[in-house]
């Protein structure tokens, strides 16, 4: 009977210690998560273009996001409205044709980068979401472009990416890689996160 009680006591002590250890882990995770939620997170996004092993261009962006429970958000818009033609509107037709008036207005297309970022604090670190819409005017110098009806018409190239990954502070991850089928250039998106202390 004595041995049975001792074995039972040892089992209770072991279970208690295991529960206490588990509680300490949960408390540490909760404390770490709370610390992240109250500190800003710096998100560095780099969009780079490569031709083979050569770096063609690199566009860096930095955003500061609060990693709230419901995802802190930040956005960047960098670009220009490019005139791409005109639209003519005529008012007065049929019987009123003699008094018809015409007006012409320019048409524009946005060219640049639109970047949206969300960061959520989790027990395992940071859940980072990045959405990118990038466009630029395509130059034809030294490149084979598809035939167009108007050889003087402007061509635009676009790149978009949307991805969400789990990360740790101080970590860099490649969020995506794509190849331009016309130029052969490779586009890479790298994201680095750092909790600002």
N, C-alpha and C positions, 0 to 999 in steps of 0.2 A: 504493500500500500504506500509506503514511504517513497519508494522509487517511482511509483506512478505519479504521486503528487509533485515530486521534483521534476519529472519529465513534463508534466503539465505546466508547471511554473516556468520552466525554460522556454516552452513553446509560447506562452503568453508574453514573456519578456522579449523574445525574438520578434513576434508580431508587432509588439508595441514599438520596438526600435525601428522596424521597417516602416511603420506608419509615420513615426516621427521624421525619419529620413525623407520619406516621400513628401511629407508636409513641408520640410525645409526646402526641397527642390521646387515645389509649387510656389512657395513664398518667394524664393529667389527669382523665379521666372516672372511672377507678378510684379516684383519690385523693379526688375529690369524693364519690363514692358511699360510700367508707369513712368520710369525715367525717360524712356524713348518718346512717350506720348507728350511729355512736357518740354522736350528739346526739339529745336528745328533740325531737319534732315537736309543736308546738301546733296542734290542729285545732279551729277555731271553727265551730260549726254553728248557723245561725239559721233557725228555722221561723217564718215570718210569714204572717199572714192579711190579705187586702186585700178591701175592698168598693169596687169601682171604683178610684178613685185614693186612697181613704182607707185608712190603716193601722189595722186592727182590733186586732191583737195581734202581739207579737213574743216568741218564746221563744229566748233564746241559751243555748248549751251550749259548754263548753270542755273538751277532753280533751288529755292529754299522752301521746303514743305514741312508742315507740322504733321507728324504721323499720328493723327487722331484715330480713335476706334472705328469711325466710319469713313476713314480715308481722307487724309489731307490732300488738297488739290492745288495745282499751280499750272499756269499756262503762259506761253510765249508766242507772240505773233511778230514776225519780222519779214517784211517784203515791200513790194511796190505794185501799184496798179499800172499795167502796161497797156497803152492804146493799141487795139488790134484791128481797128476799122471804124466805120461809121454806119449809122442807121438813119435813113431818110423817111420821114413821116409826112404824108400828104393829106391835108384836110380839105374836104369839099370835092365831091365827085358827081357824076351824072349831070343833072340840071344846074348844079352849082359849080361845074367844072371851070367856068370862066373866072370864078372868084376863089378858085383853089389856092391854098397856100402850102408851102413845103418847109419843113424844118429838118435840120440835120444835127445829130448829136453823136459824139464819139462813143465807141464801145471799149470797155476795159476788161482786162483779165488779170486776176491777182497772181503774182509770181513771188514766191518766197517760201518760208517755212512756218508751219503751224505745229506747235509742240504742246501736248497735254500730258501731265504727270500726276499720278496718285500714289500715295504711300500709306500703308496701313501697318500699324504695330501689331505683331503677333507674338505668341509665346516662343516661337522659333526664330524670331528676328524681324525682318521687314518684308512685306509683300509689296512689290513695286510694279506699277502699271505705267506703260509709256505708249502714247499714240502719236505718230508723226505723219504729217502730210507735207511733202516737199516738192516744189516745182521750180523749173528754171527754163530760160530760153535756150533752145538747142542750136548751137553753132555748127555749121556744116563744114568748116575748114578741115581738110584732111580726112574727112569721114565719108563713108558711103551711106547716103540717106535714101529712103524710099522715094520713088518718083512722085511728085505732086503736080496737081493741075496748074497751079501758079508757082513757078520757081522762086518768086519773091516773097511768098507767104512765110510767116514765121512758124517755126515748129517748137513745140513745148514738150519737155520730158517731165514725168511725174514719178514720185516714189512715195509709197505709203507703207507704214508698218504699225501693227498693234500687238503688244505682247505683255504678259504679266509673269514675273518670276519671283521666287523667294530668295532674299539676299540677306547678308550680314553687313554690319557697319564696317567700312574699309574695303569692301569687296568690289571687284569689277567683273561684269559679265557681258558676254556678247549676246545681244537681244535678237539679232537677225543678220542674215547675209543674203544679198540678191545680186543677180547679174543682169545688166542692161543688154538686151538682145540685139540692139542696134550698134552700140559703141563697144560692147564687150567689157565695159568697166564693171567692177565689182563694188557694190555699196555695202558698207558694214556699219552697224550701230552698236556702240559700246556704252554701257551705263555703269557709273560708279556712285556708290552711296556712302555717306559719312554722317554719323550723328554728331552734331555740333555741341561740344561740351563747354 
